[in-house]
Amino acid sequence: MPKFPFEATLEEILKDSEQFVDAVFSCLESEFLIMPKGAGFVEYAVFERGYEALKAATRNFTEILPERVFPVTVDEPISIVVLRTMLGFTPPEWGYVATQRTGVEVSQGFIRSLDRKVRMAPETPLNINGVTKSRLEALIRTACQLLVEGVPEVRKDQIHRLDKADTKRGLESVRNLAGMGVPYAMLLYERFLGRPFAGHRDSVSELIGDSLESAIEETLSKAGISFRKTKRAEKIEGFDQAPDFIIPSEFNPQVIIEAKITEDDGTARDKVTRIQHLGELSLAGRSPDDPKYEVIACIGGRGFGVRREDMKKLLIATRGKVFTAKTLDHLVENTRLKEFRTK
């Protein structure tokens, strides 16, 4: 039975790196077809209620006027998400355009907070005291203008963001799609341009990584190992970017663990570079046989299974200490973590 890289010496890895790359590839798993819903996930039935409320308020999208749309966004806040989806904008993009068009400052912080608040409580009427009212009015006024105007003239080598089946010709396009079945080819084309679930995947990207981190936490806790799990963007002395886990603590780092999941090979390359940098930091002013701390990589996702050269770099940077969800049960016994085991 072939060895896993964490069971081999660095000399063995350097001598026959291909077999160890194959060993890691064989136990990589991808969950890109399944995503966590996460807090704030909007079910279709809720989204549809917002759509119907907006449709009724605008008389079947024949009168998309701020004075008609604003009240429904306050009483049925999920209609704000529906309106943004019609535009095809992210929350910050909508806020930026609204600021440009109306002169009312709609900050990214405000629009992100509003969007999350609506998704968390989609059918709870909004409190529009203070600046919320003027900013929401600016958003609604901008959306109505854009939907009525349709696509302006652009150069032949450009495409406008509103050049979509439901917004290309202003209200005519909206009414046509609201009153008939959407042409399937056009629906598929727009989906091709936008990627299904792209916005949702971006919003739950941290949760996707949490599954691997939770498994590592469980493994460490089960062995009674003291560890420090860092927070996103936390500053830790001695590291320009904090590793995910430090054992036993940031005051005496002896083992560090990076937990990385990616479905994209380009992103995987960036993550490999990050772990290589940690390997270099561990050797700063030290001999190769006496690193400051041991670097461990726990990885998942099909992105890591694309570039063989990147995996070789990862194996060398960690001296073979590369684990996947399938091999986490070997984590403690095959690393310096066993020195800190108390159970």
C-alpha positions, -999 to 999 in steps of 0.1 A, spaced: 0 0 0 15 34 -10 25 59 17 7 92 23 31 121 22 27 127 60 41 92 66 72 99 45 104 118 50 113 149 29 139 129 11 114 103 1 90 130 -12 118 147 -32 129 114 -47 94 104 -59 71 133 -56 46 120 -82 34 91 -61 28 114 -32 9 139 -54 -13 110 -65 -18 99 -29 -32 134 -20 -52 137 -52 -68 103 -44 -84 115 -12 -94 150 -22 -131 156 -21 -153 183 -36 -186 195 -24 -192 222 -50 -227 208 -58 -238 213 -22 -237 246 -4 -249 256 31 -280 278 31 -266 299 59 -284 326 78 -304 349 56 -311 324 28 -342 335 9 -366 306 0 -383 308 -33 -418 312 -18 -407 343 1 -390 357 -30 -421 351 -50 -443 369 -25 -420 400 -28 -422 397 -66 -460 395 -65 -462 425 -41 -440 445 -65 -460 435 -95 -493 445 -79 -479 478 -67 -467 487 -102 -499 475 -119 -482 446 -136 -450 466 -141 -468 493 -162 -461 520 -137 -426 515 -121 -427 548 -102 -409 557 -70 -442 567 -53 -456 532 -61 -425 512 -53 -413 529 -21 -443 519 1 -442 483 -9 -404 481 -1 -412 493 34 -442 470 40 -427 440 21 -389 444 24 -382 413 4 -393 433 -27 -360 452 -23 -342 420 -31 -365 414 -60 -359 449 -74 -321 445 -71 -323 411 -89 -342 428 -117 -313 452 -121 -288 425 -118 -267 445 -93 -248 436 -62 -258 457 -31 -226 479 -33 -232 484 -71 -267 496 -65 -256 519 -37 -228 534 -59 -251 541 -89 -278 556 -65 -252 579 -50 -240 590 -85 -275 596 -98 -292 613 -67 -263 629 -48 -275 611 -17 -247 592 0 -256 555 0 -225 539 16 -215 503 10 -219 497 48 -255 509 47 -266 489 16 -249 457 28 -265 461 62 -299 468 46 -296 438 23 -287 415 51 -315 429 74 -340 422 46 -328 387 40 -328 379 77 -364 392 82 -378 395 47 -414 401 57 -409 424 87 -418 460 78 -387 484 77 -381 511 102 -373 541 81 -364 566 107 -335 590 101 -312 586 71 -327 552 62 -357 569 45 -336 592 23 -312 565 13 -339 540 5 -357 566 -15 -325 572 -35 -322 535 -41 -358 532 -53 -357 563 -74 -325 550 -91 -339 516 -97 -371 530 -112 -351 552 -136 -329 524 -148 -357 500 -154 -377 526 -173 -348 538 -194 -335 505 -206 -301 501 -223 -283 532 -235 -261 532 -266 -227 517 -261 -197 509 -283 -198 476 -303 -170 462 -282 -190 468 -250 -220 454 -233 -242 472 -208 -252 455 -175 -288 462 -183 -286 444 -217 -307 416 -203 -340 400 -216 -360 417 -189 -344 452 -190 -331 457 -225 -360 479 -237 -371 494 -205 -406 487 -193 -416 469 -225 -390 442 -217 -401 439 -180 -438 436 -190 -431 411 -217 -413 387 -194 -438 393 -166 -467 384 -189 -453 354 -208 -430 324 -204 -393 333 -206 -376 320 -237 -355 292 -224 -324 299 -246 -323 335 -232 -327 323 -197 -298 298 -202 -277 325 -218 -281 349 -189 -275 321 -165 -243 313 -184 -231 349 -180 -240 350 -143 -233 315 -130 -262 299 -110 -261 306 -72 -230 328 -77 -242 355 -53 -253 330 -27 -220 310 -30 -201 343 -23 -222 350 7 -216 316 23 -179 312 13 -168 313 49 -194 287 59 -180 264 32 -146 266 48 -160 262 83 -168 225 77 -131 217 74 -121 240 103 -148 224 125 -134 189 117 -99 201 127 -112 216 159 -129 183 168 -97 163 161 -76 186 183 -102 187 211 -106 150 211 -69 146 216 -69 172 244 -46 195 225 -44 232 234 -49 254 204 -57 290 193 -81 294 164 -77 328 149 -104 351 135 -107 365 100 -82 393 94 -69 390 130 -34 404 136 -9 379 153 26 390 161 52 373 139 28 366 111 18 390 83 -14 370 79 -26 349 108 -27 311 103 -60 294 110 -47 274 140 -18 279 163 -6 252 187 -4 256 216 -8 294 215 3 325 196 29 332 224 47 299 217 38 287 182 51 252 177 26 239 151 5 260 127 -24 246 106 -38 262 75 -73 250 65 -81 257 29 -109 247 6 -113 259 -30 -130 246 -61 -109 269 -84 -73 260 -94 -63 297 -96 -74 303 -61 -57 270 -51 -24 284 -64 -28 315 -43 -34 293 -12 -4 272 -19 18 303 -22 4 314 12 14 281 28 48 283 11 53 317 27 45 302 61 71 275 55 97 302 47 88 321 79 93 289 99 129 287 85 139 323 89 173 323 106 170 285 112 184 254 97 161 232 75 162 205 102 152 229 129 122 250 118 107 275 142 74 256 140 58 228 119 35 239 91 5 217 84 -19 221 54 -55 207 56 -71 210 22 -103 202 4 -120 209 -30 -113 201 -66 -91 232 -71 -62 216 -53 -65 185 -76 -57 203 -108 -21 215 -108 4 188 -100 33 212 -97 14 233 -71 8 201 -51 45 193 -52 53 228 -39 28 223 -11 43 189 -1 78 204 0 67 236 19 50 214 46 76 186 45 47 162 35 23 174 62 -7 177 39 -41 162 50 -76 161 36 -110 154 52 -104 117 46 -70 116 63 -77 139 93 -78 108 116 -40 105 109 -34 142 118 -22 139 154 -1 108 152 18 119 121 28 154 131 43 172 161 7 175 174 13 142 192 37 160 215 8 181 229 -17 152 232 -32 148 267 -60 123 259 
